Amino acid sequence: MIAAGAACATARAQAAGTPPAEPTDGSLCKGGHRMILRVHYEDTDFSGIAQHTSYLRFLERARSNYLRLHGISQGAMFSGQDAMLVVRSLTLQFLLPARMDDLLQVTTRPHLVRGASVALHQQIRCGDRVLLEAEVRVAYVAEGRPGPLPPPLRAALLRDAAVPPPVARPSPGFATGQTRQPSPNPATGHFAMRFAVASQNFRTVTGHAGKTRRFLVFEATTGLPPQEVERFDLPKDQSIHAFRGDGPHPLDSVGVVIAASAGDGFIRRMAARGVVAVATAETDPALAVSGYLAGTLSPEAPHEHDDAEEACGCAQG
């Protein structure tokens, strides 16, 4: 604690010196983002201690910069698509105070990526002292309604969430293990995400996701090619087109469904269950999963629904 206090004191003493050699927006790091900032007079109260509202600005700035470095401009998102990322929930643990001229490091790590939202763990440190821990859930809203996260953004978040978090030293006032972390595959110990690929023939990516009853299930583990781990052969009443009610469904166990075609109704129903649905022209199931994770998945091939398909509700998922 003496060394940590000295580090903060040194930072304050050097406030008039050269700022740290960090990009304005911070930098991407393994599993997330880090940003350096200094506590200014405007951030503090009469005693020189940072006000609690200042931490909210620090955290918001870090989240925005994290997205920007992943190629997501929130300003462009709103002006071009009438879409935005909004905070749905926020939990803060104030542990130690930050003082004027302190040099702080803010880290941001996604740890639970759902279809339309992401849970982030954020931390503010001064030297080796943890000042604040935050759990933030951010949701994607388009035209005033919840919607699936844009595929390139979700792929980037999934890649970061799959990186095991660093071993954290317990901080005063914050229980170890309180932060929800990604779960490892019990068989391999690696962190993995699950995908369901529509495949009526169990060989290629097939279309009409809403009426599909057969899916190849893959696990994608950091640094390894996706592996098929399971197959769904659902009864007719378990196709999403026929499924009714809010009860559990086998597709709830995956984070992403990939098909050759998917109607708006299917996409909406999957998003409501916390699952992203995407359509692609890629025909190889494993390559489709790899392409999604890399953000290079080929878009759905142009096609037309015939009258019979429209009548059966295929176009509505």
Sequence and secondary structure as in RCSB ss.txt:
>XXXX:A:sequence
MIAAGAACATARAQAAGTPPAEPTDGSLCKGGHRMILRVHYEDTDFSGIAQHTSYLRFLERARSNYLRLHGISQG
AMFSGQDAMLVVRSLTLQFLLPARMDDLLQVTTRPHLVRGASVALHQQIRCGDRVLLEAEVRVAYVAEGRPGPLP
PPLRAALLRDAAVPPPVARPSPGFATGQTRQPSPNPATGHFAMRFAVASQNFRTVTGHAGKTRRFLVFEATTGLP
PQEVERFDLPKDQSIHAFRGDGPHPLDSVGVVIAASAGDGFIRRMAARGVVAVATAETDPALAVSGYLAGTLSPE
APHEHDDAEEACGCAQG
>XXXX:A:secstr
 HHHHHHHHHHHHTTTS   S  TT EEETTEEEEEEE  GGGB TTSBB HHHHHHHHHHHHHHHHHHTT  HH
HHHHHHSEEEEEEEEEEEE S  BTT EEEEEEEEEEE SSEEEEEEEEEETTEEEEEEEEEEEEEETTEE    
HHHHHHHHHHHTS       BTTB TT S    B TTT  BEEEEEEE TTSSS  S GGG  EEEEEEEETTS 
 EEEEEEE  GGGSTTT  SSS  GGGG SEEEES   HHHHHHHHHTT EEEEBS   HHHHHHHHHHT   B 
      HHHHHHTGGG 
